Amino acid sequence: MWNYDPYLEPGAGHLFDRSGPGWAMGFFSNSSYRWSLPSWTKRAKVMMGLLELVTEFYDRDGGRFYLCNMDGMTLHHNKHFELSLTESSLPLSATQISTALKNITCYSWRDCAFTPQCTTLCNYKTHTCLPRLVRPTLSHACHVMTDYLLFDAPARLKPTLGRLLRRCQKLTWSMSELDLHHSLLSLELRDIIWGHIQNAAR
């Protein structure tokens, strides 16, 4: 349910723009972006693609990959509501991120922020950036899902979906048994979303 489409085929569009038109922001809250979103089932299909991608990147045999620039403007969907990645999403390997940060002299964690989604901590003794990111990509994906999917989720799904997304956003690389938590949360989110998509198709 996802594809890499650096040039974006006709009919593709970004997920959402929270900033909204400049003229409108004086009158409406930044939730006005919701007015023009596709139906919940179509958005759920896009988010299934995001979950599949994040899981694939996390479990990749040749080394993990991360989405280092992930928000409503850098993630896209095609006309079939499959997730589309472009170069603006910055899918990078752990090696690429480590190489970019290894020559930085840091004095705070802000110096080790490659992007908001790909940030490490600073070793204050050596003034070097640690190689491990603070949060896995799934945590940031759940932030996107909260903005894109939670606010008008079907009533029978919303409490469970909200609970899962809150747990997901708290994931950090420092927590014990992260692999287990990551796997379970990804599975539970996919189950609840896919279950709705299947029911809607009947």
Backbone bond lengths (Angstrom), bond angles and torsions (degrees), N, CA, C in turn:
res aa  C-N    CA-C-N  psi(-1)  N-CA   C-N-CA  omega(-1)  CA-C   N-CA-C  phi
1 M - - - 1.458 - - 1.533 112.58 -
2 W 1.325 117.26 18.81 1.453 119.44 175.40 1.507 108.48 -143.86
3 N 1.319 115.69 159.32 1.452 120.52 177.55 1.513 109.53 -150.86
4 Y 1.347 114.78 158.54 1.458 120.10 175.87 1.515 107.77 -97.94
5 D 1.307 116.91 117.31 1.461 121.84 -171.22 1.527 108.81 -135.08
6 P 1.357 117.48 78.63 1.464 119.54 -172.24 1.522 114.37 -60.38
7 Y 1.331 117.71 -22.07 1.460 119.88 -177.57 1.527 113.03 -108.04
8 L 1.323 117.60 -6.80 1.462 123.57 177.35 1.529 112.96 59.18
9 E 1.309 114.80 113.89 1.459 120.50 179.77 1.520 110.56 -71.64
10 P 1.343 118.21 160.08 1.467 120.78 176.79 1.529 110.96 -56.09
11 G 1.321 116.11 138.82 1.456 120.66 -179.13 1.512 113.10 97.04
12 A 1.340 116.68 -7.79 1.463 119.73 179.76 1.522 109.71 -79.06
13 G 1.309 115.24 154.71 1.456 119.63 177.21 1.508 110.45 -156.04
14 H 1.347 116.02 155.87 1.462 118.56 176.57 1.532 109.29 -70.98
15 L 1.329 115.92 164.14 1.466 119.25 -174.79 1.525 111.65 -69.68
16 F 1.333 116.84 -53.18 1.465 119.96 -179.94 1.521 109.58 -165.46
17 D 1.315 115.07 162.44 1.463 122.29 178.36 1.518 107.66 -128.79
18 R 1.321 116.28 105.48 1.465 119.89 -176.61 1.518 112.55 -73.75
19 S 1.325 116.96 -19.07 1.464 118.16 -178.27 1.526 111.34 -72.29
20 G 1.333 116.40 -35.38 1.459 120.31 178.79 1.517 111.91 69.91
21 P 1.329 117.75 169.67 1.465 121.03 177.09 1.521 110.75 -62.07
22 G 1.302 116.29 140.55 1.461 120.38 -176.30 1.517 113.19 -56.34
23 W 1.360 116.81 -39.40 1.458 119.62 -177.66 1.517 112.06 -66.31
24 A 1.342 116.16 -25.72 1.467 119.38 -174.07 1.515 112.97 -84.80
25 M 1.333 116.92 -22.36 1.455 118.49 -170.82 1.521 112.62 -67.55
26 G 1.337 116.39 -21.90 1.450 118.03 177.70 1.520 112.72 -74.31
27 F 1.314 117.34 -16.65 1.460 121.51 -175.89 1.519 113.68 -108.08
28 F 1.341 117.10 -30.51 1.456 120.80 -172.47 1.522 110.64 -124.38
29 S 1.324 116.19 158.19 1.459 120.88 175.08 1.521 109.45 -74.66
30 N 1.348 115.46 169.08 1.463 117.79 -178.14 1.522 112.02 -76.32
31 S 1.325 117.55 9.21 1.463 120.18 172.43 1.528 111.47 -88.76
32 S 1.326 117.32 0.55 1.466 119.78 -178.09 1.523 112.06 -66.47
33 Y 1.344 117.59 -16.74 1.467 120.06 177.33 1.532 111.22 -60.41
34 R 1.315 116.80 -22.64 1.465 120.75 -176.37 1.528 112.76 -67.52
35 W 1.316 116.98 -23.26 1.461 120.23 -173.87 1.523 112.60 -61.63
36 S 1.312 116.87 -32.22 1.467 119.87 -173.21 1.529 113.29 -103.55
37 L 1.321 117.59 11.08 1.464 120.05 -178.06 1.530 111.27 -74.88
38 P 1.331 117.28 153.76 1.472 120.76 175.28 1.531 110.95 -65.19
39 S 1.310 116.51 176.60 1.463 121.13 178.57 1.527 110.68 -60.69
40 W 1.334 115.71 159.04 1.467 119.82 -177.01 1.524 111.10 -60.82
41 T 1.318 117.81 -40.78 1.466 120.54 -178.54 1.529 111.28 -63.13
42 K 1.322 117.52 -39.80 1.466 120.48 177.82 1.526 110.67 -66.05
43 R 1.326 116.58 -41.40 1.472 119.43 177.51 1.526 111.05 -66.17
44 A 1.328 116.30 -36.75 1.467 120.04 177.93 1.523 110.62 -61.19
45 K 1.318 116.73 -37.90 1.465 120.39 178.36 1.527 110.82 -63.47
46 V 1.332 117.05 -41.30 1.469 120.55 177.23 1.527 110.26 -61.98
47 M 1.327 116.96 -42.57 1.462 120.41 -178.30 1.524 112.30 -70.38
48 M 1.322 117.62 -28.25 1.466 119.67 171.80 1.521 109.76 -60.63
49 G 1.320 116.45 -41.45 1.456 120.20 177.16 1.514 112.05 -62.46
50 L 1.341 116.67 -39.15 1.464 120.04 178.67 1.523 111.12 -65.54
51 L 1.328 117.25 -42.69 1.464 120.60 178.70 1.526 111.35 -63.66
52 E 1.323 116.80 -41.63 1.463 120.09 178.39 1.526 110.79 -63.07
53 L 1.325 116.45 -41.64 1.460 120.95 179.81 1.523 111.41 -63.96
54 V 1.329 116.65 -48.28 1.464 120.84 -178.27 1.524 110.62 -61.55
55 T 1.332 116.96 -41.14 1.465 120.64 178.12 1.520 110.83 -64.31
56 E 1.327 116.43 -42.31 1.471 120.51 178.91 1.525 110.94 -62.92
57 F 1.324 117.16 -43.35 1.464 120.76 179.04 1.525 111.42 -64.68
58 Y 1.332 117.02 -36.22 1.466 121.22 -177.44 1.523 110.95 -71.01
59 D 1.320 117.03 -39.15 1.468 121.86 -175.17 1.524 113.10 -96.47
60 R 1.297 117.84 12.06 1.467 122.08 -174.33 1.529 111.00 -62.71
61 D 1.330 117.28 130.27 1.464 121.73 -176.98 1.527 112.59 -65.01
62 G 1.321 117.35 -37.83 1.458 120.26 -175.56 1.515 114.44 -83.62
63 G 1.317 118.10 10.47 1.459 121.58 -177.82 1.514 110.61 118.89
64 R 1.305 115.76 148.09 1.461 120.23 -175.16 1.524 112.30 -75.42
65 F 1.323 113.26 149.67 1.456 121.18 174.52 1.526 108.55 -119.64
66 Y 1.331 115.51 156.16 1.456 121.56 -177.25 1.527 109.46 -135.55
67 L 1.327 115.59 148.38 1.463 120.67 171.16 1.522 107.19 -94.39
68 C 1.321 116.36 110.60 1.464 120.74 -171.66 1.521 113.75 -97.87
69 N 1.312 117.42 4.01 1.465 120.00 177.17 1.523 107.51 -149.70
70 M 1.308 115.19 76.20 1.463 120.94 -169.21 1.524 110.31 -117.90
71 D 1.327 115.61 113.51 1.462 120.70 173.07 1.528 108.19 -157.80
72 G 1.309 115.80 -172.28 1.456 119.42 -175.75 1.511 114.82 -66.34
73 M 1.335 117.08 -19.29 1.459 120.58 -179.07 1.524 113.07 -93.61
74 T 1.320 118.14 -25.09 1.471 120.59 -176.89 1.523 112.68 -96.92
75 L 1.330 117.19 -15.89 1.458 121.09 172.14 1.527 108.57 -96.04
76 H 1.325 115.93 139.95 1.462 121.15 -176.78 1.525 110.29 -128.79
77 H 1.312 115.70 167.17 1.464 120.64 169.36 1.517 108.09 -132.17
78 N 1.332 115.59 152.72 1.463 118.87 176.34 1.528 109.78 -90.50
79 K 1.322 116.52 -174.12 1.468 119.60 -175.14 1.521 112.54 -68.74
80 H 1.332 117.11 -14.63 1.462 121.41 176.45 1.531 111.64 -94.75
81 F 1.323 117.17 6.04 1.456 124.39 -178.98 1.529 111.99 61.04
82 E 1.341 114.23 40.59 1.453 121.62 167.93 1.521 107.11 -99.40
83 L 1.327 116.77 141.70 1.458 120.90 179.64 1.525 110.06 -63.03
84 S 1.325 116.49 135.76 1.463 121.87 175.91 1.523 109.25 -121.67
85 L 1.318 115.36 129.51 1.462 121.31 174.89 1.512 109.49 -98.64
86 T 1.317 116.50 143.70 1.456 121.48 171.12 1.521 108.05 -125.24
87 E 1.312 116.06 176.16 1.460 119.77 179.11 1.523 111.36 -61.76
88 S 1.325 117.86 -25.56 1.462 120.50 -179.57 1.521 112.44 -67.79
89 S 1.344 117.39 -17.86 1.466 120.73 177.36 1.524 111.86 -76.41
90 L 1.331 117.19 -13.05 1.460 123.77 178.04 1.524 113.57 53.52
91 P 1.320 118.96 60.85 1.470 119.11 170.94 1.524 109.23 -74.71
92 L 1.332 116.82 114.11 1.462 122.15 -175.50 1.516 110.68 -126.57
93 S 1.311 115.81 149.76 1.463 120.66 176.11 1.522 109.72 -80.76
94 A 1.336 115.56 161.46 1.464 120.37 176.46 1.523 110.47 -58.64
95 T 1.331 117.08 -36.59 1.465 121.45 179.47 1.521 111.07 -64.85
96 Q 1.322 117.63 -42.41 1.465 120.84 179.04 1.527 111.49 -62.39
97 I 1.323 116.79 -41.10 1.465 120.46 179.93 1.520 110.35 -67.71
98 S 1.327 116.55 -45.08 1.461 121.01 179.27 1.523 111.17 -60.33
99 T 1.329 116.98 -42.02 1.467 121.30 179.24 1.524 111.11 -63.54
100 A 1.331 116.86 -39.62 1.461 121.02 -179.00 1.522 112.13 -67.13
101 L 1.336 117.19 -28.89 1.466 121.10 -174.56 1.523 114.05 -99.91
102 K 1.326 118.14 -13.70 1.470 119.32 -168.11 1.528 113.68 -68.74
103 N 1.323 118.26 -25.69 1.466 120.52 -177.88 1.524 113.04 -97.39
104 I 1.328 116.40 8.22 1.465 120.28 179.90 1.526 110.15 -84.32
105 T 1.323 116.47 133.16 1.462 121.49 171.21 1.522 107.30 -92.66
106 C 1.320 116.63 117.20 1.465 119.95 -173.31 1.524 111.99 -110.49
107 Y 1.318 114.63 149.80 1.463 121.90 175.05 1.531 110.75 -126.97
108 S 1.318 116.77 -9.70 1.465 121.98 173.25 1.523 107.78 -153.43
109 W 1.325 116.45 169.93 1.467 119.85 179.94 1.525 111.56 -63.08
110 R 1.342 116.30 -25.27 1.468 119.23 -179.88 1.522 112.08 -62.44
111 D 1.330 116.30 -30.09 1.462 119.62 177.96 1.526 111.68 -69.11
112 C 1.329 116.93 -17.89 1.468 121.74 -177.02 1.521 112.00 -104.34
113 A 1.318 116.29 18.38 1.466 120.92 178.90 1.521 108.77 -92.95
114 F 1.332 116.51 95.53 1.467 120.58 176.29 1.523 109.26 -64.93
115 T 1.326 115.85 -46.18 1.461 124.49 168.58 1.531 105.47 -147.04
116 P 1.339 119.08 168.82 1.467 118.92 177.14 1.526 113.72 -56.70
117 Q 1.339 117.70 -30.75 1.464 120.63 -179.41 1.526 112.80 -89.56
118 C 1.293 118.31 -16.51 1.470 122.04 -179.26 1.522 108.97 -123.94
119 T 1.325 114.40 81.48 1.459 122.73 -176.28 1.518 109.72 -123.96
120 T 1.332 116.50 137.77 1.456 121.06 174.29 1.522 108.66 -116.21
121 L 1.318 116.69 179.85 1.458 121.88 178.27 1.523 110.42 -100.39
122 C 1.317 115.38 161.36 1.459 121.87 179.56 1.523 110.11 -98.23
123 N 1.320 116.56 131.36 1.462 121.93 170.79 1.525 107.01 -83.79
124 Y 1.332 116.41 106.97 1.462 119.86 -172.45 1.525 113.17 -72.16
125 K 1.320 117.17 -16.67 1.469 119.79 176.94 1.521 111.43 -77.45
126 T 1.321 116.21 -42.68 1.466 120.44 -177.41 1.530 112.45 -101.09
127 H 1.334 116.37 -9.49 1.473 122.69 -177.11 1.529 111.59 55.77
128 T 1.313 114.35 40.56 1.463 120.83 175.49 1.525 109.17 -122.64
129 C 1.325 115.65 153.62 1.467 120.90 179.04 1.523 109.84 -80.53
130 L 1.323 116.21 133.09 1.458 120.45 177.68 1.530 109.77 -67.25
131 P 1.325 117.57 149.44 1.467 119.77 -175.29 1.528 114.35 -74.70
132 R 1.324 118.25 -18.85 1.462 120.35 -173.73 1.524 111.43 -95.59
133 L 1.323 116.40 133.88 1.456 120.79 178.77 1.525 111.12 -68.38
134 V 1.330 115.49 156.85 1.464 120.37 -179.72 1.524 110.86 -71.28
135 R 1.327 116.72 -43.68 1.470 120.88 -176.76 1.526 110.76 -129.61
136 P 1.329 116.72 144.66 1.470 119.57 174.66 1.526 110.56 -72.92
137 T 1.311 116.15 161.15 1.466 121.33 -178.56 1.527 111.86 -59.69
138 L 1.333 117.74 -31.96 1.465 120.18 -179.82 1.520 111.37 -58.26
139 S 1.321 117.47 -37.98 1.457 120.99 179.10 1.525 111.11 -59.77
140 H 1.327 116.64 -43.91 1.466 120.64 179.62 1.525 111.08 -72.05
141 A 1.337 116.92 -34.23 1.463 120.14 176.28 1.526 110.45 -60.84
142 C 1.320 116.77 -36.62 1.465 120.32 -179.55 1.525 111.70 -70.13
143 H 1.337 117.81 -27.66 1.467 120.25 172.22 1.530 109.69 -63.66
144 V 1.329 116.25 -45.30 1.463 120.71 178.22 1.525 110.00 -61.86
145 M 1.326 117.15 -43.75 1.459 121.39 -179.22 1.520 111.68 -62.88
146 T 1.325 117.14 -35.48 1.463 120.72 178.73 1.525 110.42 -62.68
147 D 1.330 116.79 -44.60 1.463 120.87 179.85 1.525 112.37 -70.69
148 Y 1.318 116.58 -31.65 1.468 121.47 -170.28 1.525 113.25 -95.13
149 L 1.337 116.66 -26.85 1.462 119.07 -166.38 1.527 114.90 -126.71
150 L 1.330 117.91 -29.41 1.464 118.86 -167.51 1.522 113.82 -77.00
151 F 1.329 117.96 -37.38 1.467 120.52 -166.64 1.526 113.58 -59.94
152 D 1.343 117.94 -32.68 1.469 119.54 -179.77 1.526 111.38 -123.87
153 A 1.322 116.11 29.89 1.466 119.94 178.42 1.525 110.31 -60.81
154 P 1.332 118.47 148.88 1.468 121.13 176.21 1.525 111.02 -51.56
155 A 1.319 116.19 141.18 1.468 121.42 -172.05 1.524 112.84 -55.70
156 R 1.321 117.85 -37.23 1.464 119.44 -177.21 1.530 112.16 -74.54
157 L 1.341 117.00 -18.17 1.468 120.75 179.88 1.520 113.14 -97.72
158 K 1.327 116.85 -27.45 1.462 121.07 -166.46 1.529 114.21 -58.15
159 P 1.345 120.61 -46.32 1.471 118.72 -179.79 1.526 113.12 -60.20
160 T 1.330 116.86 -45.56 1.466 120.52 -179.49 1.519 110.95 -67.72
161 L 1.324 116.52 -43.72 1.462 120.31 179.45 1.526 110.88 -62.13
162 G 1.323 117.10 -43.20 1.462 120.60 178.63 1.516 112.12 -61.84
163 R 1.321 116.64 -41.78 1.467 120.48 179.15 1.527 111.06 -63.74
164 L 1.324 116.84 -44.02 1.465 120.78 179.82 1.525 111.30 -64.20
165 L 1.320 117.13 -41.67 1.461 120.15 -179.40 1.521 111.51 -67.14
166 R 1.322 118.31 -37.08 1.471 120.39 177.15 1.521 110.54 -65.29
167 R 1.324 117.61 -43.04 1.468 120.91 176.56 1.516 110.72 -61.61
168 C 1.304 115.47 -42.34 1.458 121.67 -177.35 1.527 111.16 -62.45
169 Q 1.322 117.42 -41.77 1.461 120.97 -177.41 1.526 112.47 -67.90
170 K 1.319 117.44 -15.22 1.467 121.30 179.44 1.526 113.14 -91.16
171 L 1.334 117.70 -1.98 1.462 120.23 -179.63 1.523 110.98 -62.00
172 T 1.335 116.33 134.48 1.461 121.68 173.28 1.517 108.46 -136.27
173 W 1.338 115.42 157.27 1.461 119.34 179.50 1.522 111.75 -68.58
174 S 1.330 117.94 -19.14 1.463 120.38 -176.82 1.525 113.01 -83.84
175 M 1.332 118.88 -11.62 1.461 119.78 -177.10 1.524 110.64 -74.17
176 S 1.317 115.00 147.53 1.460 119.70 -179.55 1.526 110.40 -70.14
177 E 1.322 115.67 146.48 1.468 122.77 179.19 1.532 112.16 54.71
178 L 1.332 116.13 43.24 1.462 119.36 -179.83 1.521 111.54 -59.86
179 D 1.324 117.33 -40.52 1.466 119.86 -178.68 1.525 111.24 -56.31
180 L 1.335 116.16 -41.28 1.464 120.59 179.88 1.524 110.69 -67.41
181 H 1.340 117.07 -48.20 1.469 120.67 179.61 1.526 110.65 -60.34
182 H 1.323 116.25 -43.05 1.465 121.81 -179.39 1.527 110.50 -60.97
183 S 1.324 116.04 -46.77 1.461 121.08 -178.39 1.526 111.58 -64.32
184 L 1.335 117.02 -45.31 1.462 120.87 -177.83 1.526 111.83 -66.11
185 L 1.342 116.51 -44.35 1.459 119.47 -179.23 1.524 111.32 -64.83
186 S 1.322 115.88 -43.44 1.462 119.73 178.30 1.527 110.81 -60.37
187 L 1.331 116.28 -43.23 1.462 120.89 -179.76 1.526 111.57 -65.65
188 E 1.333 117.13 -44.93 1.466 120.40 -178.91 1.527 111.26 -64.62
189 L 1.322 116.87 -41.42 1.464 119.98 178.99 1.525 111.14 -64.39
190 R 1.326 116.26 -43.73 1.466 119.15 179.22 1.525 111.25 -65.10
191 D 1.323 116.84 -38.63 1.468 120.12 -179.77 1.526 111.78 -62.57
192 I 1.331 116.42 -46.17 1.464 119.29 -175.34 1.531 110.81 -70.61
193 I 1.332 117.11 -38.07 1.465 120.12 -179.67 1.525 110.90 -73.76
194 W 1.328 116.75 -44.64 1.461 120.10 -179.18 1.527 111.35 -65.53
195 G 1.329 116.49 -35.44 1.458 120.03 177.23 1.519 111.46 -59.30
196 H 1.336 116.61 -40.82 1.468 119.85 178.51 1.526 110.76 -67.76
197 I 1.330 117.10 -42.67 1.468 120.26 -179.50 1.528 110.60 -59.84
198 Q 1.326 116.60 -43.47 1.466 120.42 179.73 1.525 111.67 -64.17
199 N 1.343 116.33 -42.67 1.466 119.70 179.68 1.528 111.34 -65.15
200 A 1.333 116.18 -37.14 1.463 120.05 -179.08 1.523 111.65 -68.52
201 A 1.335 116.23 -25.78 1.468 120.39 -177.88 1.522 112.67 -81.48
202 R 1.330 117.76 -12.04 1.466 120.52 -176.91 1.525 111.63 -78.47
